């Protein structure tokens, strides 16, 4: 059995830190690196700062919004790049040895919890031979952040939100969403709302990947704003729902994700102004990937389930 070399363990950073570092080294920007690896700019900056603290060296020279590798950073990138590529290839080789009926499906967290997970028992009844591994990823996959076509294939398919086309990918439209304005009943009692303009100046909560949603909602409802909407952001819709239910303010959330909260009355929709865009939920998979029998069965099942979604 291979023995782990204990003295080197303290120098082994997390995979997230290494991916952030290599992306920033390649692109010369923490913002672009965030787009590449599916993190926010601040998250990439935090990962790299932790890596620098762990290694005890400055890996970048920061100049405004641009970053440039230091001498130590360049040497480190040249050393670890081939090693990470070798690890990724080893993982890809192991993945290819899975059973013919085993799939790894990626999903956005709230979608996975409220739409996919409750339907998995029906999948087991319809296709008991399928083994489905579900992986949660925070950011949209096909935006180029961490897509199915970016490096070694991590997933056989992904549930995503956006709009086609996506290069090198095939997709099936599942359904569109209607977002509704929600808040806690106690907050509403203290802040009566009668029309869209009443929301101006009220505390607004944002979902991290949809920072423009409130501006679009006001525009769709004929409310002219003096400045773009601002407020705290939360990555997961269900965490956003909890914040709203606790009285933190107003949130704009797809109604299908919060049906239990609306039924229980922990969240209320003060205005009958549902909001939709041209974006929708899709199942996305690599070009030609549906030829495999397991994936084609899963795609057909997902499309059938989507047709039953209100």
Order of alpha helices (4+ residues) and beta strands (2+ residues): alpha-alpha-alpha-beta-beta-alpha-beta-alpha-beta-beta-beta-beta-alpha-beta-alpha-beta-alpha-beta-alpha-beta-alpha
